[in-house]
Amino acid sequence: MMAQTFTINNAAHIGTVGLKVANLSKQVAFYTEIIGLDILGKDGDSAVLGIKGNSTELLKLKEVQNPNMKAKKAGLYHTAFLLPTRKDLGNTLFSLLKNNTAIIGASDHGYSEAVYLEDPEGNGIEIYSDKPETEWDVRPDGQIIGITVEMDAEGVLASRDEKTDKFPVGTKIGHIHLSVSDLEQTENFYMNTLGMGLKDHFGQYASFFAAGSYHHHIGTNVWTGRGLPAPDEKDLGLDFFTILVPDKAALTKVKRNVEKNGEIIISETEASILLPDPSGINVRIEIE
């Protein structure tokens, strides 16, 4: 495990995930009618989806004209929606089953319970709720060890109250999981350039990073293959994701460290910087 040289603000977390899609109307219908998001804005070839109760933006969908044929490239493994309580996960699971939605997995990770599926264009989705932190396997060095066993689906369903099929206020992107080209370069970038802590490490195949004491805000793996090409503008799938920091001081510290590490900043404003990770995935650091 490489030594960490910089630490991001402990309050940093994932904000919004941007997806490039082939059929905007079909994707909007899926994420609103099946998944439980609200439309916060729609304009021509793009839409913003999230939680209407507090205007939280979670997904930005952008339709791509004449997209590339699907190819194995670096990008999204899944977007993970974090629900406030187990009851909310029960409501969502019940709604998915009621709508005959294809579920591809349901796991207990020790620190969370999660349901897995895909959108109509094959983008991976995780919907989960965290267990109390007292149940997490936190080691003395700060690592938080995850497991993958069968989820207690009956227990999750029994916790529901069926008051709504929508994601509730308080839902956010708990983490994003990426398919990357090179795990060592990825670890160096997310630890030493962006300052995330390494929370768990599955040998030479997957690494999990987070700010503060969370189990993971970013998952990365090479399960799809090593040396994956960077995504192109015309490729469908992940467009970008944001990491939110609490204030200008926190953003400035990240920017200075990015420059110190010789990374290229694609664009910047007073409130954000945009840069590619080693796999060519766009990461935007923004003030919350």
PyMOL commands that set and color helices and strands:
alter all, ss='L'
color gray80, all
select helices_A, chain A and resi 24-35+86-98+133-135+153-158+183-193+248-260
alter helices_A, ss='H'
color red, helices_A
select strands_A, chain A and resi 13-21+38-43+46-51+56-63+75-83+105-108+112-118+124-130+137-138+144-145+149-150+172-179+197-202+206-210+218-221+237-245+267-269+272-276+282-287
alter strands_A, ss='S'
color yellow, strands_A
deselect
rebuild
show_as cartoon
